[in-house]
């Protein structure tokens, strides 16, 4: 079981908006640690999508945005496109795990 | 261009040892942490541990402590992940990635991954 909980799957039609949640606890997200998001296209290495809760690296479209509140964080994708179909992972830090980072279990996004 | 290039795929038998590598280029190798992430077949990402090549400070996830060893040779800008006795359950893709600040920071960029297959 992952320390950070994500829904196994979400789906949406092209052009729609979808959100992916990442739920933690008082020892990770709730303790104020940043959340980062990654996109993993089939057969490829993960790619940084959002860092520091709501910052986009250069080259990542503005359709992707992140937010954080309390013990949870969310990734929102607007104007859904076929090429957004991928696995998405959140990542944070957990003070109860001896200085270890943690990932969410991942969410498979299907574009209908 | 900041780049991490990993060693090639490996096929090993249970009980054998293995050391895979991750070579950094395009940045000061000793100024950033390097992390290792496991992805078992059809599964999600797992944070294994990180090393700071500047002084070899190393941190492990409790799940991987004692199961693997992370090291680095700063003279050749290369980090390593090694096993002394592989198990079938070690079959996975292993990624290395650069991290700005220990553990709490993000991973970017990532290596291309090394597929390790352990089978008798």
Interface residues (C-beta under 8 A of the other chain):
Chain A: X2 X33 X34 X36 X38 X40 X45 X46 X47 X48 X51 X52 X57 X87 X89 X91 X92 X93 X97 X98 X99 X100 X101 X102 X103 X104 X105 X106
Chain B: X35 X37 X44 X45 X46 X47 X49 X50 X59 X60 X61 X62 X65 X95 X97 X102 X103 X104 X105 X106 X107 X108 X109 X110 X111 X112 X113
